[in-house]
Amino acid sequence: MLMKKITLCLMILLLAGNVWANFKTVKNKKKRKSKTTQTAATTSNMTGIKSIAMGRGACYGHCPVYTIEIFENGLVRYTGRSDVAYIGVYETRINSNDAIKTITQFASYRPDTCQPSYKSLISDLPSIYYLISYTDSVKHIYNADYGPEFLKEMAPNFDKYNSVDKTWIKSNTDVKK
């Protein structure tokens, strides 16, 4: 009988220990998640990138020419130059975490190691270019579509913000062609 009581006590202790360990794991995951949320706003500060502009260049036909710039605070600036529905500078706001996510993802590819320009192999195709504004400098990458693959892969992340509509605010800034 004593052996049964000891076995029962040991099983209860093991079960209690297992429950406690699971509780601590869940609590730690919640704590880590809240730290991630708190530091999301400072992630772009760690990259040193204040904004990234992606532009599409002209071709010999009717290719849309525009630039989309995403700032770490969630400001998105669209500049339509030619063959687009909206010519001029327009601004809107997105969730700053979405902006920071795009900037951080772009920074993870180390664009600072890219060349300033890549040789264009076909003269009539529209180009992709980037302008990366760091806290202390600016990096230009021309003909990005002939550079590292990530430069082409990141373009749709910017293109999704080129759908200007009446909710966007037109800026008084002149567009230079």
N, C-alpha and C positions, 0 to 999 in steps of 0.2 A: 504494500500500500504506500509506503514511504517513497518507493522508487517511482510510482505513478505520479505522486505529488511533485517530486523533483523534476520529472520529465515534463509535466504540465507547466511548472514554473519556468523551465528553460524555454519551452515553446512560446510562452507568453512574452518572455524577455526578448527572444529572437524576433517575434512578430512586432513588438513595440519598437525594437531597434530598426527594423526594416521600414516601418511606418515613419519613424523619425527621419531616417535617411532620405526617404522620398519627399517628405515635407521640406527638408533643407534644400534638396535639389530644385524643387519647384520655386522656392523662395529665392534662391540664387539666380535662377533663370529670369525671374521677374526683375530682380535687382540689376542684372546685366542689361536687360532690355531697356529699362528706364535710363541707364547710363548711356546707352546707344542713342536714345531719343534726345537726351540732353546735349550730347556732343555733336549731333547732326548739324547744328547751326554753325559749329566751329570747324567742321571738316574742310571746307574750302579754304579757311584760313591756313590750315596745315599744308595745303597744296600751293599756296601763294597765288592762286589764280583768282582774280576779281571778276573777270568776265571772259567769255569765249564767243567770238563771232564766226559764223560759217557763212560763206557766200557762194553763190553760183554765178559763173561768168558767162559772157556772151559767146555766141557762135555766129556762123555766117547766115544762119536762118533766123527763126523767131524763138529763140530760147529765152526763157524767163531769167531776168537778171535781178537778183535781190540778195540781201544780207539779213541774217537773223542773229541777234546778239542776246545771249543769256547772261544775266548778272546773278551773283550769289544771293542777292536779296529777293530774287523772284521777278525782277523786272525783265521783260522781253521786249526788245526793240527790233522792229521790222523796217527795212529800208528797201522799197521797191524802186528799181531804176528803169527797167524797160520790159515790155512784153509780159506785164503782170496786170492784174485787175486794179491794184492799188499802187499808185505812184506816190512816193513821198515816204515820210518817216511816221510810223505808227507805234504806239506802245500799249502794253497790257501787263498784267501781273499774273503770275502763276504761283503755286505753292512754293515757298522758298526751299522746302525739302526736296521737291522735284528738281528745282534748279541746281541745288547742291549735289544731288544724285548724278545729274548729267555732267556737271563740272568734275566731280570726283571720279566718275567713270572715265572721262576723257583724260584726266590727269594720270590715272593708273597706267595708261599706255606710254607715259613719259614723252609727251610731245616736245619737251625741251631738247630731246636728242635728235629731233627731225632736222632735215636740211631746210634752209629758207625757201628753196625752190626745187622742183623736180622737173626734169626735161619732158616736155610734152611730145608724145609720139605721133599724135594726130592733131593737126592744126584746127580742124573745124568742130571739134567736140567742145561743149561747154566745160568749163573747169570748175573745180571746187577749190576754195581757198579758206584758210583759217587765220584769224587774228586773235592771239591769246594775250590778254592783258594781265600781267603779273603785278604784284604790289610795287615792284621797282623797275619793271621793263615791259616791253611788248615783243612778242614773237610772231613773225609772219611765216606762213607756209603756203606758197603758191603752187599751183598744179598738184594739189594734194591727191587727186585721183590717180596720179602716177607714182605716188609715194607708198609708204607702208599701208598695208591693207586696212588697218584700223581707222585710217582717215576717211576711207570710203564707207566703212561700216558705221561710223558715228554720224555721218551726214543725215540719215533719216531721223535721228534723235533731235536734230535741229529743224529739219523740214516739217516735222509735225506741228511746229509753231508758225508756219507761214500762211495759215488760213485766216487772214485778216477779215474782220467783219465790222459791223457798226458798233460793237462793244469796245473796240480798240479806240484809243485817243490819238488823234492826229497831232503831231508835233509841229512846231513852227520852224524847225530846223530845215534848211534847204538841202536838197539832194544834189550832190556833185556827181556828174556823169564821168 
